[in-house]
C-alpha cells in the first residue's frame, strides 16, 4: 500500500503545464501535416485508384470513399481538426474526432500501413484525455475558468511512456540474425551510391557504414530512454537523438517521423526547460505563472478521474503486450508477416521475388494467369506480393471477379511465389499445390506459407527504401 501511495503521489505531483502545451503545438503540427499531407502523395492516390483495397481482418468494413472528392474532403476535415488541436479550439472534441477520422483513413488500405502513422493516430486519442488546452489556447481564452499553470505529472509521463514503448520494441525487434548481419541495411544503403549530396553517397554505400547503422540503431533504441531519464547523460543522449534521427531523415526520408521523434524526445527534459523557451517568454501573458499549490482535478468528478485512469491502464497494457505476439508465432515475422503490424518493427525487412496467380475452372478447361495490374496500383502489388494475408484477400477477390466477368463456374486459384528475404537467395514462399480459394483468413500461421529455410546471403542488390 505504501508503494501504491508513493506511485500515486509521484504521478499526481503538480508540474508546469509548459511541456504539455509544447507537445500539443509542436507534435500536433507534425502529426497533422503527416496525416493530411498524404492526400497530395502516392499515399492518397492509392486510396482513390484501383478496383480493390486490402483491409485489416479486424476492420473489413472500413473502405475508401467511392468518389475521389469525398476522399480529399476527408483529408481536408482531418486538416481542420488537426489545426483545432494545435490551437486548442474545441480541443477535446477535435482530438476525439481526429482520432476516429485519421484512424479510419489509416485502416482503409492495409498496403499503406506505416508505423508512425499508427503512432500519430493513437496519440490523438491519448491527447483527448490530457488537459493540454488549459493554457495558450483558444479554449482558455474563451473560458478563463479552465486556465491552469499546473497539471499532474502523469499527463506528460504518458506521452513519454508511449515513446519509450516505441523505442524499446524497435530495439528488441532488431535483435535478429538479419539485422546483426546488417541486412537489409546493406542492401538499402548500397542503393544510395548516387545520393545528390556530393561524397555522401560513397559514405552511405560503404559496407562498414551499414554495420555502423545497424549496431548503432540497436544501441540507440535500447539505451536512449535510460540515458534521457538520467540527468547526467540527458543532454548527451538528446544530442545523439538529434544526430540519429537527422541521419535517418537525410538517408531515408520517412516523412515527419524523424522530426517528430526529436521533438517528442525533448519531453524527457524537466518542465522548467520549456517554461524558459523563447515562445513562452514572448507570449508570457498567455501562459499562466506556475503556482505552488497541490494540483487537483477540482472541476472533474471522481467518476471521470477513475475513467481516465482506467483508460490509460488498459491502453498501456495493450501497448505493452501487443508487440509480443510477433515472438509467439515461432516463425520470423519478417517472412510470414504474422505479428509484424502494430509491433514497432521498423525497417527490418525487404522482400523481392516473383508471384503469379494461376486461375483455372474446375467445371471447364478454362485457365489463365491473372494480371494484378488490372486491379491494383503499383504500391498495392509491391506490398501484396510479400504478405500472405493480402495474397489470400486478393485470391478471394479474383475468384469473384472470374465468376462475374470471365464466366468461371468454380475458380481454382493457386499461387506460385518465390521470395528473397533481406538479400537471401530466393526460395518458395507459397505452397503452389494449394487452392487458396478454399482457405480463410486467420490470426494463426498459414500452413500454406513455406517456412523460411534459406540462410545464405547474396551480393547486395539495390532495393527500394523502407516504408514501415
C-alpha positions in Angstrom: 0.0 0.0 0.0 2.9 2.3 0.8 4.4 1.7 -2.7 1.0 2.4 -4.3 0.7 5.7 -2.3 4.2 6.7 -3.4 3.4 5.9 -7.0 0.1 7.8 -6.9 1.8 10.9 -5.4 4.6 10.7 -7.9 2.2 10.6 -10.9 -0.1 13.3 -9.5 2.6 15.7 -8.4 2.0 19.2 -9.9 4.3 20.2 -12.7 4.4 23.2 -15.1 1.9 23.0 -17.9 4.5 24.3 -20.4 5.7 20.8 -21.8 2.2 19.7 -22.4 1.5 22.9 -24.3 4.7 22.3 -26.3 3.5 18.8 -27.1 0.1 20.0 -28.2 1.5 22.6 -30.6 4.8 21.1 -31.9 3.8 17.4 -32.0 0.3 18.4 -33.2 1.7 20.3 -36.2 3.9 17.4 -37.2 1.2 14.8 -36.8 -1.4 16.9 -38.7 0.8 17.5 -41.7 1.8 13.9 -41.9 -1.7 12.6 -41.6 -3.1 15.1 -44.1 -0.1 15.5 -46.4 -0.8 12.0 -47.7 -3.6 13.5 -49.8 -1.0 15.0 -52.1 1.2 12.0 -52.3 1.1 8.5 -53.8 -0.4 7.5 -50.4 -3.6 9.4 -51.3 -3.6 8.2 -54.9 -3.7 4.6 -53.7 -6.9 5.3 -51.9 -8.7 6.7 -54.9 -7.4 4.3 -57.6 -7.7 0.6 -58.1 -10.6 -1.8 -58.1 -9.7 -3.4 -54.8 -8.4 -2.3 -51.4 -6.9 -4.5 -48.8 -8.4 -4.4 -45.4 -7.4 -5.5 -41.9 -9.1 -8.6 -40.6 -10.5 -6.8 -37.6 -12.0 -4.0 -39.7 -13.0 -5.4 -43.1 -16.0 -2.9 -43.2 -13.7 0.2 -43.4 -13.2 1.0 -47.1 -12.1 4.2 -49.1 -14.8 6.6 -50.2 -16.2 5.7 -53.6 -15.7 9.2 -55.0 -12.3 10.9 -55.1 -13.7 14.3 -53.9 -15.1 12.6 -50.8 -11.7 11.1 -50.1 -10.0 14.5 -50.4 -12.8 16.1 -48.3 -12.0 13.6 -45.6 -8.3 14.6 -45.7 -9.5 18.2 -45.6 -11.6 17.6 -42.5 -8.6 16.0 -40.8 -6.5 19.1 -41.5 -9.1 21.3 -39.9 -9.4 19.0 -36.9 -5.6 18.9 -36.6 -5.4 22.7 -36.5 -8.1 22.8 -33.9 -6.0 20.6 -31.7 -2.9 22.7 -32.3 -4.7 26.0 -31.5 -6.7 24.4 -28.6 -10.1 25.2 -30.1 -12.9 22.8 -29.0 -9.8 20.8 -28.0 -11.3 17.6 -26.6 -13.9 17.2 -29.4 -11.1 17.9 -32.0 -8.8 15.2 -30.5 -11.5 12.5 -30.4 -12.8 13.4 -33.9 -9.3 13.5 -35.3 -8.5 10.1 -33.8 -11.6 8.4 -35.4 -11.2 10.3 -38.7 -7.5 9.7 -39.1 -7.7 6.1 -37.9 -10.5 5.4 -40.4 -8.2 6.6 -43.3 -5.3 4.6 -41.8 -7.5 1.4 -41.8 -8.9 1.9 -45.3 -5.9 0.3 -47.1 -3.6 -2.3 -45.5 -0.8 -1.7 -48.0 -0.5 1.8 -46.7 0.5 0.7 -43.2 3.2 2.9 -41.7 4.3 2.6 -38.1 4.5 6.3 -37.3 1.1 7.0 -38.8 -0.3 4.4 -36.4 1.6 6.2 -33.6 0.1 9.5 -34.6 -3.4 8.1 -34.6 -3.2 6.7 -31.1 -1.5 9.8 -29.8 -4.5 11.9 -30.8 -6.6 9.5 -28.6 -4.1 10.0 -25.8 -4.3 13.8 -26.1 -8.1 13.6 -25.8 -7.6 12.8 -22.1 -4.9 15.3 -21.4 -5.6 18.9 -20.3 -3.5 20.4 -23.0 -5.9 23.3 -23.6 -5.7 24.9 -20.2 -3.3 27.5 -21.3 -2.1 29.1 -24.5 -5.3 28.0 -26.3 -8.4 29.4 -27.8 -10.4 27.4 -25.3 -8.6 29.0 -22.4 -9.0 32.5 -23.9 -12.8 32.0 -24.4 -13.2 30.3 -21.0 -10.7 31.7 -18.4 -12.1 29.4 -15.8 -10.2 26.4 -17.3 -6.9 28.2 -17.2 -4.2 26.5 -15.2 -0.5 26.8 -14.8 -0.1 23.3 -13.5 -1.0 19.7 -14.5 -0.5 16.4 -12.8 2.8 14.8 -13.9 1.3 11.7 -15.4 -0.2 13.8 -18.3 3.3 14.3 -19.6 4.6 11.0 -18.5 2.1 9.1 -20.5 3.4 10.6 -23.8 6.9 9.9 -22.7 5.9 6.3 -21.8 4.3 5.7 -25.2 7.5 7.0 -26.9 9.6 4.7 -24.6 7.5 1.7 -25.7 8.2 2.6 -29.4 12.0 2.9 -28.7 12.1 -0.3 -26.6 10.3 -2.6 -29.1 12.1 -1.1 -32.0 15.4 -2.1 -30.3 14.2 -5.6 -29.3 12.9 -6.3 -32.8 16.4 -5.5 -34.2 17.9 -8.4 -32.2 17.6 -10.8 -35.1 20.1 -12.6 -37.3 19.5 -10.5 -40.4 19.9 -7.2 -38.6 23.1 -8.5 -36.9 24.4 -9.2 -40.5 23.4 -5.5 -41.3 20.6 -6.7 -43.6 18.6 -5.2 -45.1 20.5 -2.1 -44.3 23.5 -3.1 -46.5 21.1 -3.5 -49.5 19.3 -0.2 -48.9 22.4 1.8 -48.4 24.1 0.3 -51.4 21.4 1.9 -53.4 22.4 5.4 -52.0 25.6 5.5 -54.0 24.2 8.2 -56.3 23.0 10.4 -53.4 22.6 14.1 -54.6 24.9 15.4 -51.9 28.5 15.0 -53.1 30.5 12.2 -51.5 27.6 11.3 -49.1 26.5 8.5 -51.4 30.0 6.9 -51.3 30.0 7.1 -47.5 26.4 5.7 -47.2 27.1 2.8 -49.6 30.2 1.6 -47.8 29.7 -1.8 -46.2 31.1 -0.7 -42.9 28.6 2.1 -42.7 25.7 -0.4 -42.9 27.1 -2.3 -39.8 27.6 1.1 -38.0 24.0 2.0 -38.7 22.7 -1.5 -37.7 24.5 -1.9 -34.4 24.2 1.8 -33.7 20.5 1.5 -34.2 20.2 -1.3 -31.6 22.3 0.6 -29.0 20.4 3.8 -29.6 16.9 2.3 -29.4 17.6 0.3 -26.3 19.6 3.0 -24.4 18.2 6.3 -25.4 15.3 6.1 -22.8 17.5 5.2 -19.8 20.0 7.9 -20.9 17.3 10.5 -21.2 15.9 9.6 -17.8 19.3 10.1 -16.1 20.1 13.8 -15.6 23.8 13.4 -16.1 23.5 11.8 -19.6 20.3 13.6 -20.7 21.9 16.3 -22.8 24.3 13.9 -24.5 21.5 11.5 -25.2 19.4 14.2 -26.8 22.3 15.3 -29.0 22.6 11.7 -30.1 18.9 11.6 -30.7 19.1 14.6 -32.9 22.0 13.1 -34.9 20.4 9.7 -35.2 17.0 11.0 -36.4 18.6 13.6 -38.7 20.7 11.0 -40.4 17.5 8.9 -40.9 15.7 11.9 -42.4 18.7 12.6 -44.7 19.1 8.9 -45.8 15.5 7.6 -45.9 13.2 10.5 -45.6 10.4 8.7 -43.6 8.1 11.7 -43.6 7.8 13.8 -40.4 8.8 10.9 -38.1 12.5 11.8 -37.6 11.5 15.4 -36.6 8.6 14.2 -34.5 10.9 11.8 -32.7 13.4 14.6 -31.9 10.6 16.9 -30.7 9.0 14.1 -28.6 12.3 13.1 -27.0 12.6 16.6 -25.7 9.8 15.8 -23.3 12.2 13.9 -21.1 13.6 17.3 -20.0 12.2 18.9 -16.9 9.2 21.3 -17.3 11.3 24.3 -16.4 13.2 23.9 -19.7 10.0 24.5 -21.7 8.9 27.4 -19.5 12.2 29.2 -20.4 11.8 28.7 -24.1 11.5 31.9 -26.1 8.0 31.2 -27.4 6.6 31.0 -23.9 8.7 34.0 -22.8 7.4 36.1 -25.7 3.8 35.1 -25.0 4.3 35.1 -21.2 1.0 36.8 -20.6 -0.8 33.9 -22.4 0.8 31.2 -20.2 -0.1 31.4 -16.5 2.7 31.6 -14.0 3.3 28.3 -12.2 1.6 28.0 -8.9 2.9 26.1 -5.9 -0.4 24.6 -4.6 -1.1 20.9 -5.0 -2.8 20.1 -8.3 -6.3 18.8 -8.0 -8.9 18.0 -10.7 -11.3 20.1 -8.7 -13.6 20.5 -11.7 -13.7 16.8 -12.6 -15.8 14.2 -10.8 -14.3 11.2 -9.1 -16.1 9.0 -11.7 -14.4 10.8 -14.6 -11.0 10.6 -12.9 -11.4 6.8 -12.4 -12.5 6.5 -16.1 -9.4 8.3 -17.3 -7.1 6.2 -15.0 -8.8 3.0 -16.2 -8.4 4.0 -19.8 -4.7 4.6 -19.5 -4.1 1.4 -17.6 -5.9 -0.6 -20.3 -4.3 1.4 -23.1 -0.8 0.8 -21.9 -1.4 -2.8 -21.1 -2.4 -3.3 -24.7 0.5 -1.2 -26.0 3.0 -3.1 -23.9 1.8 -6.7 -24.6 0.5 -6.4 -28.2 4.1 -6.3 -29.8 5.0 -9.6 -28.0 2.7 -11.6 -30.2 5.3 -11.3 -33.0 7.5 -13.6 -31.0 4.8 -16.1 -30.2 4.2 -17.5 -33.7 7.5 -19.4 -33.8 8.4 -18.1 -37.3 10.2 -15.0 -38.5 7.5 -12.2 -38.7 9.5 -10.6 -41.5 8.8 -13.7 -43.5 5.3 -14.7 -42.5 4.1 -11.1 -41.7 2.2 -12.5 -38.7 2.6 -10.1 -35.8 4.5 -7.6 -37.9 2.0 -4.8 -37.8 1.3 -2.8 -34.7 4.5 -4.1 -33.1 7.0 -1.3 -33.8 9.0 -3.5 -36.2 10.6 -0.8 -38.3 13.0 -1.1 -41.3 13.6 -4.8 -40.7 12.6 -6.5 -43.9 12.9 -6.3 -47.7 11.4 -8.9 -49.9 12.0 -9.4 -53.7 10.6 -12.0 -55.9 8.1 -13.2 -58.4 4.5 -14.1 -57.7 2.0 -15.4 -60.2 -1.7 -16.3 -59.8 -2.8 -19.3 -61.8 -6.6 -19.4 -62.3 -8.5 -22.4 -63.6 -12.1 -23.6 -63.7 -13.0 -26.9 -62.1 -16.0 -27.1 -64.4 -14.3 -26.4 -67.7 -10.9 -26.3 -69.4 -10.5 -22.5 -68.9 -7.3 -21.4 -67.3 -5.0 -18.3 -67.4 -2.5 -16.3 -65.4 -4.2 -13.3 -63.7 -2.8 -9.8 -64.2 -2.9 -7.9 -60.8 -2.0 -4.6 -62.6 -5.6 -4.5 -63.9 -6.9 -4.2 -60.4 -4.1 -2.9 -58.2 -1.8 0.1 -58.1 2.0 -0.4 -58.1 2.3 0.1 -54.4 -0.5 -2.4 -53.7 1.1 -5.0 -55.9 4.5 -4.5 -54.3 3.1 -4.9 -50.8 0.7 -7.6 -51.6 3.3 -10.0 -53.2 5.1 -10.1 -49.9 2.2 -10.6 -47.5 0.3 -13.9 -47.3 -2.8 -12.4 -45.8 -3.0 -9.9 -48.6 -2.3 -12.6 -51.2 -5.3 -14.5 -49.7 -7.5 -11.4 -49.8 -6.6 -10.9 -53.4 -7.3 -14.5 -54.3 -10.8 -14.3 -53.0 -11.3 -11.0 -54.9 -10.0 -12.8 -58.1 -12.4 -15.7 -57.5 -15.4 -13.4 -57.5 -14.0 -11.4 -60.5 -13.6 -14.6 -62.6 -17.1 -15.7 -61.7 -18.7 -12.4 -62.7 -16.5 -11.2 -65.5 -15.0 -14.4 -67.0 -17.8 -16.9 -66.6 -15.8 -19.3 -64.5 -18.2 -21.6 -62.6 -15.8 -22.9 -59.9 -12.5 -20.9 -59.9 -9.4 -22.7 -58.6 -6.5 -20.3 -57.8 -3.0 -21.4 -57.0 -0.2 -19.1 -56.3 3.4 -19.7 -57.2 5.7 -17.4 -55.4 9.5 -17.2 -54.8 10.8 -14.6 -52.5 14.2 -13.4 -51.2 14.1 -12.0 -47.7 16.8 -9.5 -46.8 19.2 -10.4 -49.6 19.0 -14.1 -49.1 18.7 -16.5 -52.1 15.2 -16.9 -53.3 13.0 -19.7 -52.0 9.4 -20.9 -52.3 7.1 -18.6 -50.4 3.6 -20.1 -51.1 2.7 -23.8 -51.5 1.7 -23.8 -55.2 -0.3 -27.0 -54.7 -3.0 -25.4 -52.5 -6.2 -23.9 -53.9 -6.3 -20.7 -51.9 -10.0 -20.1 -52.7 -10.7 -22.7 -50.1 -8.6 -21.0 -47.4 -9.9 -18.5 -44.9 -8.2 -15.5 -43.1 -6.8 -16.4 -39.8 -4.9 -15.0 -36.8 -2.8 -18.2 -36.8 0.1 -19.0 -39.1 -1.0 -20.1 -42.6 0.0 -23.7 -43.3 0.4 -22.9 -47.0 3.2 -20.4 -46.3 6.5 -22.3 -46.7 8.8 -21.8 -43.7 11.9 -19.7 -44.2 14.8 -22.1 -44.8 17.2 -20.1 -46.9 20.1 -18.8 -44.8 22.7 -17.8 -47.5 23.0 -14.1 -48.4 23.8 -13.0 -51.9 25.7 -9.9 -53.2 24.0 -6.6 -52.4 21.2 -5.7 -54.7 19.7 -2.2 -54.9 16.3 -2.1 -53.4 13.5 0.3 -52.7 13.6 2.4 -49.5 11.9 1.1 -46.4 8.4 2.5 -45.8 7.4 0.8 -42.5 
